[in-house]
Amino acid sequence: MAAEQGHAYAAYNLAVMYQSGNGVQQDVAVAAEWFEEAADQGNPDAQFTIGRLYQDGAGEAGIEADAANAAKYLEMAAKQGHANAQYTLGCMYDDGFDNGQDVSQDVEEARRWYSVAAAQGHEDAKHNLGLMFRQERRRSADLKEAGMDNGYMDPAPRDTGEGAGEGEGNDGGGLVQRFLNGGGLDTIGE
């Protein structure tokens, strides 16, 4: 069979079949083995799937939650352009995760992964990136109001609601679009 001969796409398809029980007896443990096999052979969809299984843990598949393995597989997929993996990796860095030593949060790394996913049109990544910029804008404006602005940032004025869509954090795509078009924090208030 092709999956046993090292064909990553075949291994991934076999994993999906075992996961869903389509054409074979459903067996999530066997599915996880084939997902990992396909992931190790370079299939980005398998890398994303096994990364998510490691992120959350899948007891029925015999997989314990393991943030280091989750990040490893998600990054493999993300580097191949898998937008969902890029977004998920952004979330992990945004929230902080156990890397085997301590809980680490890396906002810059989160922003980087959200940005590349957003550039591919990933709506949740655009949303989270917009929230990050909005939070930075507010923090910068608060520092300026408190007389603590060191001149490092050129804070934009507080959101007046002009141009904003309905709901907190929704900028109608403008904030994120300006960033994706090369505009930094200094262009946000323009």
Buried (B, 14 or more C-beta within 10 A) or exposed (E): EEBEEEBBBBBBBBBBBBBEEEEEEEBBEBBBBBBBBBBBBEBBBBBBBBBBBBBEEBEEBEBEBBBEBBBBBBBBBBBBEBBBBBBBBBBBBBEBBBEEEEEBEBEEBBBBBBBBBBBBEBEBBBBBBBBBBBEBBBEBBEBBEEEEBEEEBBBBEEBEEEEBEEEEBBBEBEBBBBBBEEEEBEBBEE
